[in-house]
Amino acid sequence: MSVEFNDEIIDKNIDEEVIEEEIVKEDDKPVANAIDALLAVDLSEFKTPSKKAEIPRISKALGGPFVVEIRLLNNTTEENIDKKSNILDLDEDGNPKIDINSEKQIALTLVEAVYTLEGEQLFKKQSLRKKFNVQSNEDLVKKMLLPGERKKLYARYKELSGHISTSVKDIKN
């Protein structure tokens, strides 16, 4: 199964962040009063980002396009996912260390962030857990999606959350 996305993102390791440095031109001067500008801005410019993605393997099985919407999660949900994905362990000297279970983090993120076009969280549907004979939402993600599909959908989520590419520009003085 493959999810069609921009080849530039597909071919990159998800853990590898691409940072692009952009130089601000002389005529791109910052706003005079940032606070006043933010107070005057239309709040629709700050709506929660989302992206749609098709999963071709599932589309083929269903006989038509299977499109999902990936929505950005709020900070509390992201923090909870991070906590559930962390593994407390000891290093070789007996000191505590925290490792991240990335597969668990990906699955938990997809459970929360992937919606049907009708607005329902896809991987939280009890009827689908029953159909696919799994007990948890996380297991449903793993049963429905191949590892590469999970990683590609997660990469799309990371783009939405500003972890990849051009979310922040460096300013050269």
ZIFEN-V946341 format. One record per pair of residues at least 6 apart in sequence whose C-alpha atoms are under 6 Angstrom apart, sorted by the first residue. I is the first residue (numbers start at 1). J is the second residue. D is the distance in Angstrom with one decimal. If there is no record, write none. Layout:
# ZIFEN-V946341
I:J:D
I:J:D
This chain:
# ZIFEN-V946341
1:57:4.7
2:149:5.9
3:55:5.0
17:164:5.8
18:164:5.9
18:165:5.3
19:165:5.1
20:165:5.8
21:170:5.9
22:169:5.8
49:72:5.9
50:70:5.4
50:71:4.4
51:69:5.6
51:70:5.2
52:68:5.6
52:69:4.4
53:67:5.5
53:68:5.5
54:66:5.5
54:67:4.2
55:66:5.9
59:65:4.6
59:66:4.6
68:115:5.7
68:116:5.0
69:114:5.7
69:115:5.0
70:113:5.4
70:114:4.7
71:113:5.1
85:100:5.7
85:101:5.2
85:104:5.8
85:105:5.2
86:99:5.7
86:100:4.6
87:98:5.5
87:99:5.0
87:100:6.0
88:97:5.9
88:98:4.7
89:96:5.7
89:97:5.3
90:96:4.4
90:97:5.5
107:138:5.5
111:123:5.1
114:121:5.9
115:121:4.3
115:122:5.1
116:122:5.7
123:137:5.5
124:137:5.6
129:140:6.0
